Amino acid sequence: MTQARFKIVFNGELMPDVSLATAKENLARLFKSDQARINSLFAGSTVDIKRNLSENEADQYLKALQGAGARVRKEQDLGASLNLVKSDDHAPRTQDSAPRAESTGEMTCPKCGHQQSKAIECAACGIVIEKFIARQAMLTQNPPDLVSATATPYATPKATVAEALPEFGELKAFTTDGRIGRLRYLAWSMVLMLACLPLFGIAGGFFAASEILGGLLVAVVGIAAVVVGIMFGVQRLHDIGWSGWLLLVTLVPIVGGVFSLLMFIIPGSTAANRFGPPPPPNSTAVKVLAALWLGAIVLGIVAAIALPAYMGFADPGR
């Protein structure tokens, strides 16, 4: 018994919470194709993205393409399992059947179903009948993965999609590429702050020997901290699906404070977006560092409220 084969079908629909622009960018990255050919996939016609796949291969393609934002579906590829074999229906004509064919002298076009007298070409659709039958036999035995781009404007580029999109993105701290979630953003910011404190202390110590040298070291450490902080912020915005250039909003008075708070609150997209796959799950260390950051914020708020009240209680005459 022949093992069932499957195909991946796409008709232009998107996964929930995925924008059209994001899906197109993800597919262009997956297929390593130009944007014009990807745009043709969203014209409303049904396209076979990949054919003649085993069930496991089809599931991999399904997961990768849905992760990219395309609502594809898996269907059984009936054409891939067809073979031309001899049967009673295709047996050579016997002497009993030959007179009947000669007496009727009619035939049915294998493409359009038009009935006519026997001829080399179909009077309705104009195909050469023998060539059409040979072509169909070849396609049945060797089904193509994709229709060629010259045959239809909706053809997709050939690509090994199942291995192209990892489940999670790679973490790189010192870059503006990639994505990090809310807790990892807090944890990395805590590590940056803890690393800068002793460096600022060392740089400040040089003031005793030379104010110029001390000031220069403080400036170098400060600039390095700002640059790394920008990298963290850009990756956090990427996780939400926003451009890293929006980090400039934090420079606007009042509005920047609200925007910074939103970066801690708004969750990232669980699926791949135009900036890549989602970040990996948070480790225990990330959770502990994020909790320390949150604890420091809470203590700061409590101190800001309690300290004035305590000062007023300690010195009633003020």
Buried (B, 14 or more C-beta within 10 A) or exposed (E): EEEEBBBBBBBBEBBEEBEEEBBBBBBBBBBEBEEEBBBBBBEEEEBBBBBBBEEEBBBBBBBBBBBBBBBBBBEEBEBBBBEEEEEEEEEEEEEEEEEEEEEEEEBEBBBEEEEBEEEEBBEEEEBEBEEBEEEBEEEBEEBEEBBEBEEEEBBBBBBEBBEEBEEEBEBEBEEBBBBBBBBBBBBBBBBBEEEBEEBBEEBBEBBEEEEEEBBEBBEEBBEBBEEBBBBBBBBBBBBBBBEBEBBEBBEEEEEBEEBEEEBBEBEBBEBBBBBBBBBBEBEEEBBEBBBBBBEEEEEEEEEEEEEEEEEEEEEEEE
